[in-house]
Amino acid sequence: MASPSSEQLPDAGDVFWCTSEGGIGQEEIGRHPWIVLSDRLAHKQTTLVFAVPMTSNPIPHRLTDILVTTPDLTFLEGAKIDVSKFGYVKCSKPRHWCVSRVVVVARFSRFFVKKLRNVVFDSVCPQV
């Protein structure tokens, strides 16, 4: 399989659909939109993207589940994500995906991505 060109590589803030199976405990299973946190420069060096899932099932006591609003999101041609169904980002559940599985359907604003990165970092690497 040929590697994607620079223009085809996903960038931070891009949204793609992916199906994860065989979840254990609170792992995401099924088909969900995912938000790319890693940038295009990193994707030139590796075949992985770092992303967090969108979900309809926030954990009420978690401060790291961020509510998504439509103004933060730009849909690409013909794409649609039901923000009422997948209205939260699970910042405590980052995962890596192979870049070849990523087909971008929407894009979040740079401001929203910056906020996401900060919350993900704080939830994965808490202050001691």
Secondary structure, DSSP 8 states (H G I E B T S, - for coil): -----GGGS--TTEEEEEEE-S--TT---EEEEEEE-S-HHHHHH-SEEEEEEEES---TT-TTEEE--GGGEEE-TT----TTTS-EEETT--EEEEGGG--EEEEE-HHHHHHHHHHHHHHHS---
